Amino acid sequence: MTKKVLILTGDAVEALEVFYPYYRCLEEGLECTIASPTKKKLQTVVHDFEPHMETFSEKLAYGIESHASVDDINPADYDGLILPGGRAPEYIRMNPKVQEITKHFLETKKPLAVICHGALILTTIREHVQGRELTAYTACRPEVEAAGATYIEEPLHVDGNIVSANAWPDLPGFMREFFKKLGVK
């Protein structure tokens, strides 16, 4: 039976953090669904580090189709969850269905991969991340710690069913560890 992976995101998702996992899942023969608050063509963004700026820059990138609205998702149908970063997590984290789906993966201990600002979603369900260890984009550290999790100063960290990473440069290790948790060879 083919394993199924869910990617939860929305507009302003970091392009590499949605495209890379999506295509890697397809490459491995997995079924992969991108879900967002509304089924639509999502606008991705590119975050980059430029020498003249003290923070990252943001530029518009490619569009990518969302396959489903989060309201139509039954998390029990999926074997793994990916939470990409960018600015999408800022607004989708307030959606009760996004919280419900994410809780399912934490409660059932199914593989959950979270990268960059995706950790902001986990901060809304703090009862499920208290005492856990994770990494995220460095600017998310205060929110991670306020949610009761321990912020790990490493580009990639695995704690039980959670695979977490700082940002898009960490995608190869991030997906390798996620696939290990899924049992994909």
C-alpha positions in Angstrom: 0.0 0.0 0.0 1.3 3.4 -1.0 2.1 5.7 1.9 0.3 9.1 2.0 1.9 12.4 3.0 0.1 15.6 3.8 1.7 19.1 3.4 -0.2 21.9 5.3 0.5 25.4 4.0 -0.9 28.5 2.5 0.0 31.7 0.5 3.6 33.0 1.1 5.0 29.5 1.8 8.7 29.4 1.2 9.0 28.0 -2.3 11.9 25.6 -1.7 10.2 24.3 1.5 7.1 23.2 -0.3 8.4 22.2 -3.8 11.4 20.2 -2.6 9.4 18.0 -0.1 6.5 17.7 -2.6 8.6 16.5 -5.5 10.8 14.3 -3.2 7.6 12.5 -2.0 6.5 12.0 -5.6 9.9 10.7 -6.5 9.7 8.1 -3.7 6.3 6.9 -5.0 4.4 8.4 -2.2 0.9 10.0 -2.5 1.3 13.6 -1.5 -1.5 16.1 -0.9 -1.0 19.8 -0.4 -3.8 21.3 1.7 -4.4 24.9 2.6 -7.2 26.9 4.2 -8.8 27.3 0.7 -8.2 25.0 -2.3 -6.5 27.3 -4.7 -3.3 28.2 -6.5 -1.0 29.3 -3.8 1.6 32.1 -4.2 5.0 31.0 -3.0 7.8 33.3 -2.0 11.6 33.1 -2.0 13.4 34.0 1.2 17.1 34.7 0.8 20.0 36.1 2.7 21.6 39.2 1.1 24.8 40.8 2.3 23.3 44.3 2.7 20.4 43.1 4.9 20.3 42.1 8.5 17.3 39.8 7.9 16.1 37.8 5.0 14.6 39.3 1.9 11.3 38.1 0.3 10.4 37.9 -3.4 7.4 36.4 -5.2 8.1 33.0 -6.6 6.1 30.2 -8.5 2.5 29.3 -7.9 1.6 25.8 -6.7 -1.8 24.2 -6.6 -3.3 23.3 -3.3 -5.1 19.9 -3.8 -7.6 20.3 -1.0 -9.0 22.6 1.6 -8.0 21.7 5.2 -11.7 21.3 5.9 -11.8 18.3 3.6 -8.8 16.6 5.2 -9.1 13.6 7.5 -5.7 13.3 9.1 -6.2 9.6 9.8 -5.9 9.0 6.1 -2.3 10.1 6.1 1.0 8.5 7.3 3.1 11.7 7.6 2.8 15.4 7.8 5.1 18.2 6.6 4.8 21.8 7.8 6.8 24.1 5.5 7.9 27.6 6.5 7.7 31.0 5.0 5.0 33.4 6.2 2.2 30.9 5.6 2.4 29.4 9.1 1.7 32.9 10.6 -1.8 32.8 9.4 -2.7 29.2 8.9 -1.8 28.4 12.5 -4.9 30.2 13.7 -7.2 27.9 11.7 -8.8 25.4 14.1 -8.7 22.6 11.4 -4.9 23.1 10.9 -4.5 22.8 14.7 -6.7 19.6 14.7 -4.8 18.0 11.9 -1.4 18.8 13.5 -2.6 17.5 16.9 -3.5 14.2 15.3 0.0 13.6 14.2 1.5 14.5 17.6 -1.1 12.4 19.5 -0.7 9.3 17.2 3.1 9.8 17.0 3.0 9.6 13.2 6.0 11.3 11.5 5.8 15.1 11.5 8.4 17.2 9.7 8.5 20.9 10.5 10.9 23.4 8.9 11.7 27.0 9.5 8.7 29.1 10.5 6.5 26.0 10.3 7.2 25.7 14.1 4.8 28.6 14.6 2.0 26.1 14.0 3.2 23.9 16.8 3.2 26.9 19.2 -0.6 27.0 19.0 -1.0 23.5 20.4 1.5 23.9 23.2 0.2 21.1 25.3 1.5 18.7 22.6 5.0 20.3 22.3 5.8 21.0 26.0 8.9 19.2 27.0 9.8 18.3 23.3 12.9 19.4 21.6 12.9 21.0 18.2 14.8 23.5 16.0 13.4 26.2 13.7 14.4 29.4 12.0 16.3 31.3 14.7 13.8 34.1 14.9 11.2 31.5 16.0 13.1 30.6 19.1 11.1 32.8 21.5 7.8 31.3 20.3 9.2 27.7 20.5 10.4 28.3 24.1 7.2 30.1 25.1 5.3 27.0 24.0 7.3 25.0 26.5 9.6 23.2 24.0 13.4 23.2 24.1 14.9 25.1 21.2 17.9 23.1 19.8 20.7 25.2 18.2 21.3 22.8 15.4 20.3 22.9 11.7 18.4 19.6 12.0 17.0 17.8 15.0 14.9 14.6 15.6 12.9 14.1 18.7 10.7 11.0 18.6 8.2 11.5 15.7 9.2 15.1 15.1 11.9 16.0 12.5 12.7 19.7 12.6 15.1 21.9 10.6 16.2 25.6 10.5 15.5 26.5 6.9 15.7 25.5 3.2 19.5 24.9 3.2 18.7 21.9 5.5 16.2 20.2 3.2 18.3 17.2 2.2 18.9 16.0 5.7 15.3 17.0 6.7 13.7 14.8 4.0 16.2 12.0 4.6 15.2 11.9 8.3 11.5 12.2 7.5 11.7 9.3 5.1 13.4 7.2 7.7 10.5 7.9 10.1 8.0 7.0 7.4 9.9 3.7 6.7 10.7 4.7 3.1 14.0 3.2 1.9 
